[in-house]
Amino acid sequence: MQPIQLFELASRQAQWLAVRQNVVAGNIANANTPHYASKDIKPFDSVMKETGFQLAATNPAHFSSGPMSNQITETSLIDDGEVQQSGNSVEIEKELMKSGEVKRDYELNTGLVKSFHRMMLMVVRK
């Protein structure tokens, strides 16, 4: 029997979410800084593919990808759309949406771990 990797995957995603929340908070804090380029990190899916973390899949439709390395990327002032009067590329609305995504993903992550943990405890009791 192979070890269950759900807890490791959830832990890696929680770390990724913490880094993303710090980057988003930094963008919001620097919203009035002249010539500040907003930053973001690579999506969790692409980070997992780069590191080679693989989950066992018994069906091609099942989820499979691999763990994270936190790489922060700077958003180009030209590519990101609007440049503010101060010369920076931070849009508060987008940053607040990203913050909401992080919160939602973290709640989903912790809910899944909690449910899986309860299921494992039920199996052990019997």
N, C-alpha and C positions, 0 to 999 in steps of 0.2 A: 504494500500500500504506500502510495506517495504521500509526502507531508502536505498538509493544507496550507496553501500560500495566501489565503485571503487576508490574514492578519498582517503579513508583510506588505502586501499590496496596499492595504488600507493605511498602514503606517507611512509608506512612501508617498501616497497621495496627500496625507495630512501634512507631511513636511513640505510638499510642493505648494499646497494651499497656503501654508504659513508664509512661505517666501513670496508668493504672489500677493498676499495681503500686505506685506511690508512694502513691496514695490508700488502697489496702488496707493498706499498711505503716503509714501514719499512723493508720488506724483501730485497728490492733492496738496501736500504741504508746500510744494514748490510751484503751485499754480500761478503765483504772482512773480516768480523769479524770471528776470529777463533772459531770453534765449535758452531756456531750459527745454530740453527735448524729453517728452514723456517716455517712460520705459514700460516694458512688459516682459514676461518670461514665455518661453516656448510652451505650447499646449502640452498637457500631461501625456496625451497619446503619442505625440512625436518623441517626447523625452523617453518614454518607455521603449519605443522601437529602437532608438539609438543605443540604449544600454544593453539590449538583448535579453531582458527579463521575459521569460516565456511562461505562460500558464498552460496547463494541460487542457486540451479541448477534445471532447469525444465526438463533436459534431462541428462541421465547418461553420455553422451559424453562431457558435459560441464565441464569447469574448476571448481574444488573445492579443496580447501586446507585451511590452517589457519595461524596468524601473527608471528612476529619474536622475538627471543631473541638472541642477538649477543653473540655467544660463539666462541671464538678463540681457535683453536686446533693447537698444535704443530705437525709438520710432523716428523715422526720418521726418524732418519738418515739411518736406515737399510731399512725401507719400501719404502722410496722415491727414491731409485735408486742410482744415483751417489753421492758420497761424494767428495767434492772438496779437493784439496791439503791442504787447510787451516783447513779442518775438518768440514766445514759447508755444509748444504744441499741446499743452494740457487742456483737455476739455472736461470740466468738472462732471458734466452729465455722464459721459462715457466712463469716467473713473468710478462714479457712484454705482453705475450698472455693473462694472467689474467687481466691485466690493459686494454687491448683492449676489452675483454669481458665486463668489468664493464662499459666502455664508451658506447659500443653498447647497453647494457641493459638499461643504464640511458637514452640514446636518445630515445629508444623505449618507455620507461616509460613516459617520458615527452611528446612525440608525441601522445600517447594514451590519456593522460590527456587533452592535448590541444584540440584534436578532440572531446572528450566527452564534454568538457566545451563548445565548439562552438555549438555542437548539443543541449545542454541544453539551451543555449541562444536563439537558433532558436525556440525552443518549447515555451519558455516564451514570445517571441515577438508576437506569433500568438494568 
